Amino acid sequence: MAPSKGIYGKLSTASKPPAPGSLAFKAWGVITSLNTWVYRLSGGRIAGSMDRAPVLLLHHVGRKSGQERVAPLLYLPDGEDMVVVASYGGAPKNPAWYHNLRAKPETVVEVGRERRPVTAHVATEQERERLWPALLELYPAYGDYQARTERTIPLVVLKSRAYGRLRP
């Protein structure tokens, strides 16, 4: 039996993601910034999970603007690595952070109060075959996102670059 969607999964699949530049898109940006602030303030105890799925803060640099950005994302632990999904709610295009990581794959994630240096790569087909079922188990809404778009939603593996952790 497939796991049921939690409240966030139900809300996120009820409608398509907001169009860039729209009022709803700007509101989503405010919500994301608030989520990041609360996550950091609480060390991930608040805003550190959604529907049983853990959340990390992904740092990335705009490939065109050069502006540093942070995106709160659900992730699947995979040994020392973490896997994030460039779903963008099933929108026709990949999210900006995906393109930014392709341009500059060395980055940092925050997990709780830890900062971890990672290198991002798009999952190979073999990795995808292994990881996609686990991601659907973790957050069933990903299946709905995939059904709503013609693109294959990329999975991004965040490979740990160091044995130690960075200080906050």
GROMACS elastic network, one bead per residue, 0.5 to 0.9 nm:
[ bonds ]
;  ai    aj funct       b0    kb
    1     4     6  0.89059   500
    2   136     6  0.86056   500
    2   137     6  0.72401   500
    2   140     6  0.79502   500
    3   136     6  0.83492   500
    3   137     6  0.62308   500
    3   138     6  0.82706   500
    3   139     6  0.83366   500
    3   140     6  0.66624   500
    4     9     6  0.89627   500
    4   137     6  0.89711   500
    4   139     6  0.87287   500
    4   140     6  0.67803   500
    4   141     6  0.89048   500
    5     8     6  0.76856   500
    5     9     6  0.52099   500
    5    10     6  0.60062   500
    5    51     6  0.74276   500
    5   139     6  0.69856   500
    5   140     6  0.56393   500
    5   141     6  0.63511   500
    6     9     6  0.52675   500
    6    10     6  0.62035   500
    6    11     6  0.86860   500
    6    50     6  0.80781   500
    6    52     6  0.80692   500
    6   139     6  0.82570   500
    6   140     6  0.85146   500
    6   141     6  0.87102   500
    7    10     6  0.51049   500
    7    11     6  0.61521   500
    7    12     6  0.85586   500
    7    50     6  0.85659   500
    7    51     6  0.67779   500
    8    11     6  0.50800   500
    8    12     6  0.59552   500
    8    13     6  0.85228   500
    8    50     6  0.66664   500
    8    51     6  0.63585   500
    8   141     6  0.87105   500
    9    12     6  0.51745   500
    9    13     6  0.61736   500
    9    14     6  0.85930   500
    9    50     6  0.85005   500
    9    51     6  0.72128   500
    9   139     6  0.72871   500
    9   140     6  0.72120   500
    9   141     6  0.50957   500
    9   142     6  0.83957   500
   10    13     6  0.54464   500
   10    14     6  0.62296   500
   10   141     6  0.73729   500
   11    14     6  0.52770   500
   11    15     6  0.76589   500
   12    15     6  0.65412   500
   12    16     6  0.77257   500
   12    17     6  0.78312   500
   12    89     6  0.69914   500
   12   141     6  0.76267   500
   12   145     6  0.89469   500
   13    16     6  0.69943   500
   13    17     6  0.87408   500
   13    89     6  0.75057   500
   13    90     6  0.88294   500
   13   141     6  0.66430   500
   13   144     6  0.66517   500
   13   145     6  0.71877   500
   15    18     6  0.86926   500
   16    19     6  0.87591   500
   16    89     6  0.69019   500
   16    90     6  0.73406   500
   16    91     6  0.70828   500
   16   145     6  0.89605   500
   16   148     6  0.84569   500
   17    24     6  0.88129   500
   17    25     6  0.81020   500
   17    88     6  0.72571   500
   17    89     6  0.57122   500
   17    90     6  0.74345   500
   17    91     6  0.63489   500
   18    21     6  0.85786   500
   18    22     6  0.67997   500
   18    23     6  0.83277   500
   18    24     6  0.56866   500
   18    25     6  0.51065   500
   18    26     6  0.88774   500
   18    28     6  0.81315   500
   18    91     6  0.87919   500
   19    22     6  0.56028   500
   19    23     6  0.86699   500
   19    24     6  0.76127   500
   19    25     6  0.61050   500
   19    91     6  0.88906   500
   20    23     6  0.86564   500
   20    24     6  0.85330   500
   20    25     6  0.56429   500
   20    26     6  0.79794   500
   21    24     6  0.82467   500
   21    25     6  0.61186   500
   21    26     6  0.68159   500
   22    25     6  0.50719   500
   22    26     6  0.64086   500
   22    27     6  0.86644   500
   23    26     6  0.50924   500
   23    27     6  0.61514   500
   23    28     6  0.85744   500
   24    28     6  0.61042   500
   24    29     6  0.86596   500
   25    28     6  0.50001   500
   25    29     6  0.63809   500
   25    30     6  0.88920   500
   26    29     6  0.50276   500
   26    30     6  0.65208   500
   26    31     6  0.88202   500
   27    30     6  0.50930   500
   27    31     6  0.63170   500
   27    32     6  0.86285   500
   28    31     6  0.50213   500
   28    32     6  0.60894   500
   28    33     6  0.86042   500
   29    32     6  0.50345   500
   29    33     6  0.61767   500
   29    34     6  0.85939   500
   30    33     6  0.51111   500
   30    34     6  0.61669   500
   30    35     6  0.85558   500
   31    34     6  0.50610   500
   31    35     6  0.60675   500
   31    36     6  0.86253   500
   32    35     6  0.50007   500
   32    36     6  0.62233   500
   32    37     6  0.86674   500
   32    71     6  0.73912   500
   32    72     6  0.70418   500
   33    36     6  0.51054   500
   33    37     6  0.62147   500
   33    38     6  0.87022   500
   33    70     6  0.84776   500
   33    71     6  0.84275   500
   33    72     6  0.87435   500
   34    37     6  0.50577   500
   34    38     6  0.61596   500
   34    39     6  0.84403   500
   35    38     6  0.52660   500
   35    39     6  0.59937   500
   35    40     6  0.86104   500
   35    46     6  0.87141   500
   35    47     6  0.61083   500
   35    48     6  0.89292   500
   35    72     6  0.74068   500
   36    39     6  0.50694   500
   36    40     6  0.61908   500
   36    41     6  0.85441   500
   36    47     6  0.78339   500
   36    57     6  0.72337   500
   36    70     6  0.77530   500
   36    71     6  0.76202   500
   36    72     6  0.63583   500
   37    40     6  0.52993   500
   37    41     6  0.60778   500
   37    42     6  0.86261   500
   38    41     6  0.50073   500
   38    42     6  0.60473   500
   38    43     6  0.82208   500
   38    44     6  0.77598   500
   38    45     6  0.89321   500
   38    46     6  0.65047   500
   38    47     6  0.65107   500
   39    42     6  0.53875   500
   39    43     6  0.57380   500
   39    45     6  0.69593   500
   39    46     6  0.57064   500
   39    47     6  0.51564   500
   39    48     6  0.61031   500
   39    55     6  0.89522   500
   39    56     6  0.89046   500
   39    57     6  0.84877   500
   39    72     6  0.87951   500
   39   112     6  0.76294   500
   40    44     6  0.62155   500
   40    45     6  0.89591   500
   40    46     6  0.87503   500
   40    47     6  0.89378   500
   40    57     6  0.89571   500
   40   110     6  0.86857   500
   40   112     6  0.75144   500
   40   113     6  0.72409   500
   41    44     6  0.77070   500
   41    45     6  0.89212   500
   41    46     6  0.84559   500
   42    45     6  0.53488   500
   42    46     6  0.57767   500
   42    47     6  0.82869   500
   42    48     6  0.87551   500
   42   112     6  0.81932   500
   42   113     6  0.85493   500
   43    46     6  0.75260   500
   43    48     6  0.80600   500
   43   111     6  0.81510   500
   43   114     6  0.85220   500
   44    47     6  0.59940   500
   44    49     6  0.79722   500
   44    55     6  0.78759   500
   44    56     6  0.82209   500
   44   111     6  0.71581   500
   44   113     6  0.70285   500
   45    48     6  0.55583   500
   45    49     6  0.82533   500
   45   112     6  0.73216   500
   46    49     6  0.76564   500
   47    50     6  0.73639   500
   47    55     6  0.74282   500
   48    53     6  0.84967   500
   48    54     6  0.58980   500
   48    56     6  0.71295   500
   48    72     6  0.89323   500
   48    74     6  0.88649   500
   48   111     6  0.83791   500
   48   112     6  0.72779   500
   49    52     6  0.59952   500
   49    53     6  0.52390   500
   49    55     6  0.50387   500
   49    56     6  0.86163   500
   49    74     6  0.74148   500
   50    53     6  0.51803   500
   50    54     6  0.65678   500
   50    55     6  0.71709   500
   50    74     6  0.74513   500
   50   139     6  0.86945   500
   51    54     6  0.84748   500
   51   138     6  0.83920   500
   51   139     6  0.71792   500
   52   138     6  0.71858   500
   52   139     6  0.78569   500
   53    74     6  0.60656   500
   53    75     6  0.68811   500
   53    76     6  0.75755   500
   53   138     6  0.59025   500
   53   139     6  0.65211   500
   54    73     6  0.83193   500
   54    74     6  0.55940   500
   54    75     6  0.58789   500
   54    76     6  0.73503   500
   54    77     6  0.86033   500
   54   111     6  0.89105   500
   55    72     6  0.63836   500
   55    73     6  0.53436   500
   55    75     6  0.59318   500
   55    76     6  0.89356   500
   55   111     6  0.74107   500
   55   112     6  0.86379   500
   56    71     6  0.81864   500
   56    72     6  0.56558   500
   56    73     6  0.55217   500
   56    74     6  0.63873   500
   56    75     6  0.67286   500
   56   109     6  0.65200   500
   56   110     6  0.56414   500
   56   111     6  0.50232   500
   56   112     6  0.74247   500
   57    70     6  0.61728   500
   57    71     6  0.55271   500
   57    73     6  0.63052   500
   57    74     6  0.88607   500
   57   108     6  0.85185   500
   57   109     6  0.54210   500
   57   111     6  0.67137   500
   57   112     6  0.87711   500
   58    69     6  0.81635   500
   58    70     6  0.53755   500
   58    71     6  0.50798   500
   58    72     6  0.61913   500
   58    73     6  0.69972   500
   58    97     6  0.85030   500
   58   107     6  0.79357   500
   58   108     6  0.65435   500
   58   110     6  0.66675   500
   59    68     6  0.71855   500
   59    69     6  0.57657   500
   59    71     6  0.65958   500
   59    72     6  0.89738   500
   59    97     6  0.86475   500
   59   107     6  0.62376   500
   59   108     6  0.55711   500
   59   109     6  0.59029   500
   59   110     6  0.80800   500
   60    63     6  0.88491   500
   60    67     6  0.84477   500
   60    68     6  0.59568   500
   60    69     6  0.53274   500
   60    70     6  0.62486   500
   60    71     6  0.79489   500
   60    97     6  0.64524   500
   60    98     6  0.89823   500
   60   100     6  0.62857   500
   60   101     6  0.64970   500
   60   104     6  0.78540   500
   60   105     6  0.85170   500
   60   106     6  0.87717   500
   60   107     6  0.64707   500
   60   108     6  0.78670   500
   61    64     6  0.86846   500
   61    65     6  0.79589   500
   61    66     6  0.56120   500
   61    67     6  0.54992   500
   61    69     6  0.58597   500
   61    70     6  0.85732   500
   61    97     6  0.80623   500
   61   100     6  0.60832   500
   61   101     6  0.78067   500
   61   103     6  0.88968   500
   61   104     6  0.74865   500
   61   107     6  0.86915   500
   62    65     6  0.51032   500
   62    67     6  0.51492   500
   62    68     6  0.64018   500
   62    69     6  0.71581   500
   62    96     6  0.78552   500
   62    97     6  0.76916   500
   62    99     6  0.84824   500
   62   100     6  0.55775   500
   62   101     6  0.88280   500
   62   103     6  0.88910   500
   63    66     6  0.57467   500
   63    67     6  0.81117   500
   63    96     6  0.89443   500
   63    99     6  0.74900   500
   63   100     6  0.52344   500
   63   101     6  0.84612   500
   63   103     6  0.63548   500
   63   104     6  0.77206   500
   64    67     6  0.82532   500
   64   100     6  0.85993   500
   65    68     6  0.87134   500
   69    97     6  0.84452   500
   70    97     6  0.86894   500
   70   109     6  0.88840   500
   71    97     6  0.75333   500
   73    84     6  0.68485   500
   73    85     6  0.80885   500
   74    83     6  0.85236   500
   74    84     6  0.63524   500
   74    85     6  0.76756   500
   74   139     6  0.85536   500
   75    82     6  0.61228   500
   75    83     6  0.53247   500
   75    85     6  0.74968   500
   75   135     6  0.83677   500
   75   138     6  0.87942   500
   76    81     6  0.85426   500
   76    82     6  0.55693   500
   76    83     6  0.50011   500
   76    84     6  0.66633   500
   76   131     6  0.86191   500
   76   134     6  0.78971   500
   76   135     6  0.66407   500
   76   138     6  0.74209   500
   77    80     6  0.72777   500
   77    81     6  0.61867   500
   77    83     6  0.64752   500
   78    81     6  0.50000   500
   78    82     6  0.54419   500
   78    83     6  0.69051   500
   78   131     6  0.86941   500
   78   157     6  0.87952   500
   79    82     6  0.76311   500
   80   159     6  0.72858   500
   80   160     6  0.63052   500
   81   118     6  0.83814   500
   81   157     6  0.68110   500
   81   158     6  0.56004   500
   81   160     6  0.57232   500
   82   156     6  0.83576   500
   82   157     6  0.58999   500
   82   158     6  0.50749   500
   82   159     6  0.67753   500
   82   160     6  0.81922   500
   83   123     6  0.87282   500
   83   131     6  0.82383   500
   83   135     6  0.86580   500
   83   155     6  0.67228   500
   83   156     6  0.55746   500
   83   158     6  0.59399   500
   83   159     6  0.86345   500
   84    87     6  0.89861   500
   84   135     6  0.89360   500
   84   154     6  0.87297   500
   84   155     6  0.59405   500
   84   156     6  0.52603   500
   84   157     6  0.65817   500
   84   158     6  0.76370   500
   85    88     6  0.83579   500
   85   135     6  0.84673   500
   85   142     6  0.83577   500
   85   153     6  0.71675   500
   85   154     6  0.61816   500
   85   156     6  0.61595   500
   85   157     6  0.88878   500
   86    89     6  0.85172   500
   86    90     6  0.89454   500
   86    94     6  0.61590   500
   86    95     6  0.62141   500
   86    97     6  0.81981   500
   86    98     6  0.63288   500
   86   153     6  0.60157   500
   86   154     6  0.53761   500
   86   155     6  0.61787   500
   86   156     6  0.72752   500
   87    90     6  0.54187   500
   87    91     6  0.72856   500
   87    93     6  0.88047   500
   87    94     6  0.68765   500
   87    95     6  0.73706   500
   87   142     6  0.71453   500
   87   145     6  0.65605   500
   87   146     6  0.74710   500
   87   152     6  0.89840   500
   87   153     6  0.55214   500
   87   154     6  0.71821   500
   87   155     6  0.84526   500
   88    91     6  0.55129   500
   88    92     6  0.83891   500
   88    93     6  0.75563   500
   88    94     6  0.62646   500
   88    95     6  0.54946   500
   88   145     6  0.80307   500
   88   153     6  0.86564   500
   89   141     6  0.86753   500
   89   142     6  0.78438   500
   89   144     6  0.85636   500
   89   145     6  0.53895   500
   89   146     6  0.84320   500
   89   148     6  0.85924   500
   90    93     6  0.81833   500
   90    94     6  0.87090   500
   90   142     6  0.80966   500
   90   144     6  0.75602   500
   90   146     6  0.57801   500
   90   147     6  0.75318   500
   90   148     6  0.54858   500
   90   149     6  0.52916   500
   90   150     6  0.87516   500
   90   151     6  0.86007   500
   90   153     6  0.78153   500
   91    94     6  0.72469   500
   91    95     6  0.85056   500
   91   145     6  0.77331   500
   91   148     6  0.75085   500
   91   149     6  0.62089   500
   91   151     6  0.88510   500
   92   148     6  0.84671   500
   92   149     6  0.56370   500
   92   150     6  0.69378   500
   92   151     6  0.67053   500
   93    96     6  0.89196   500
   93   149     6  0.87011   500
   93   151     6  0.77235   500
   94    97     6  0.83332   500
   94    98     6  0.65220   500
   94    99     6  0.75025   500
   94   151     6  0.86295   500
   94   153     6  0.76750   500
   94   154     6  0.80835   500
   95    98     6  0.55359   500
   95    99     6  0.70879   500
   96    99     6  0.53081   500
   96   100     6  0.61766   500
   96   101     6  0.86907   500
   97   101     6  0.60921   500
   97   102     6  0.85900   500
   98   101     6  0.52385   500
   98   102     6  0.63210   500
   98   103     6  0.88023   500
   98   154     6  0.85301   500
   98   156     6  0.81107   500
   99   102     6  0.50706   500
   99   103     6  0.63640   500
   99   104     6  0.86944   500
  100   103     6  0.51826   500
  100   104     6  0.61402   500
  100   105     6  0.77934   500
  101   106     6  0.76132   500
  101   107     6  0.79847   500
  101   119     6  0.87923   500
  101   120     6  0.65812   500
  101   121     6  0.81159   500
  102   105     6  0.56786   500
  102   120     6  0.76881   500
  102   121     6  0.74776   500
  102   122     6  0.81743   500
  104   107     6  0.75513   500
  104   119     6  0.88571   500
  104   120     6  0.84825   500
  105   118     6  0.80537   500
  105   119     6  0.52647   500
  105   121     6  0.69378   500
  105   158     6  0.88702   500
  106   117     6  0.74730   500
  106   118     6  0.59615   500
  106   120     6  0.64766   500
  106   161     6  0.86595   500
  107   116     6  0.84976   500
  107   117     6  0.58926   500
  107   118     6  0.54840   500
  107   119     6  0.61559   500
  107   120     6  0.76451   500
  107   158     6  0.89635   500
  108   115     6  0.64372   500
  108   116     6  0.54150   500
  108   118     6  0.56116   500
  108   119     6  0.81736   500
  109   114     6  0.81639   500
  109   115     6  0.56562   500
  109   116     6  0.52955   500
  109   117     6  0.65514   500
  109   118     6  0.71033   500
  109   158     6  0.87392   500
  110   113     6  0.65929   500
  110   114     6  0.55166   500
  110   116     6  0.62690   500
  110   117     6  0.89849   500
  110   168     6  0.86550   500
  111   114     6  0.52836   500
  111   115     6  0.64777   500
  111   116     6  0.75623   500
  112   115     6  0.82122   500
  113   167     6  0.86262   500
  113   168     6  0.66857   500
  114   165     6  0.65986   500
  114   166     6  0.68091   500
  114   167     6  0.68619   500
  114   168     6  0.63878   500
  115   165     6  0.60986   500
  115   166     6  0.50560   500
  115   167     6  0.63874   500
  115   168     6  0.60716   500
  116   160     6  0.71193   500
  116   161     6  0.79534   500
  116   162     6  0.77094   500
  116   164     6  0.80103   500
  116   165     6  0.53862   500
  116   166     6  0.59055   500
  116   167     6  0.88288   500
  117   159     6  0.84443   500
  117   160     6  0.61746   500
  117   161     6  0.55097   500
  117   162     6  0.65029   500
  117   165     6  0.74751   500
  117   166     6  0.73178   500
  118   158     6  0.55805   500
  118   159     6  0.51455   500
  118   162     6  0.77525   500
  119   157     6  0.80639   500
  119   158     6  0.55456   500
  119   159     6  0.51567   500
  119   160     6  0.65944   500
  119   161     6  0.64367   500
  120   156     6  0.63751   500
  120   157     6  0.55888   500
  120   159     6  0.61734   500
  120   160     6  0.89594   500
  121   124     6  0.86137   500
  121   155     6  0.85999   500
  121   156     6  0.56308   500
  121   157     6  0.54238   500
  121   158     6  0.67353   500
  121   159     6  0.78634   500
  122   154     6  0.66882   500
  122   155     6  0.58838   500
  122   157     6  0.61610   500
  122   158     6  0.89038   500
  123   126     6  0.77957   500
  123   127     6  0.54840   500
  123   128     6  0.57833   500
  123   131     6  0.87984   500
  123   154     6  0.73008   500
  123   155     6  0.54550   500
  123   156     6  0.55428   500
  123   157     6  0.59711   500
  124   127     6  0.50675   500
  124   128     6  0.60374   500
  124   129     6  0.86131   500
  124   155     6  0.86551   500
  125   129     6  0.61754   500
  125   130     6  0.87522   500
  126   129     6  0.52058   500
  126   130     6  0.65450   500
  126   131     6  0.87181   500
  127   130     6  0.52363   500
  127   131     6  0.59933   500
  127   132     6  0.83727   500
  127   155     6  0.88498   500
  128   131     6  0.50193   500
  128   132     6  0.55419   500
  128   133     6  0.86792   500
  128   154     6  0.85823   500
  128   155     6  0.69100   500
  129   132     6  0.59015   500
  129   133     6  0.74652   500
  130   133     6  0.67576   500
  130   134     6  0.74783   500
  131   134     6  0.53047   500
  131   135     6  0.61863   500
  131   136     6  0.87787   500
  131   155     6  0.83522   500
  132   135     6  0.50043   500
  132   136     6  0.62143   500
  132   137     6  0.86179   500
  132   155     6  0.81162   500
  133   136     6  0.51061   500
  133   137     6  0.62446   500
  133   138     6  0.86458   500
  134   137     6  0.50090   500
  134   138     6  0.61648   500
  134   139     6  0.86517   500
  135   139     6  0.59948   500
  135   140     6  0.74955   500
  135   142     6  0.75591   500
  136   139     6  0.51390   500
  136   141     6  0.73009   500
  136   142     6  0.60789   500
  136   143     6  0.64326   500
  137   140     6  0.58505   500
  139   142     6  0.61803   500
  139   143     6  0.84577   500
  140   143     6  0.58470   500
  140   144     6  0.75590   500
  141   144     6  0.51426   500
  141   145     6  0.63409   500
  141   146     6  0.87319   500
  142   146     6  0.61701   500
  142   147     6  0.86027   500
  142   153     6  0.89774   500
  143   146     6  0.51599   500
  143   147     6  0.62525   500
  143   148     6  0.87965   500
  144   147     6  0.50225   500
  144   148     6  0.62930   500
  145   148     6  0.52500   500
  145   149     6  0.67369   500
  145   153     6  0.83611   500
  146   149     6  0.55845   500
  146   150     6  0.76519   500
  146   151     6  0.77459   500
  146   152     6  0.70003   500
  146   153     6  0.63919   500
  147   150     6  0.76413   500
  149   152     6  0.77092   500
  149   153     6  0.82772   500
  150   153     6  0.88081   500
  151   154     6  0.86359   500
  160   163     6  0.76289   500
  161   164     6  0.88995   500
  162   165     6  0.70479   500
  162   166     6  0.89833   500
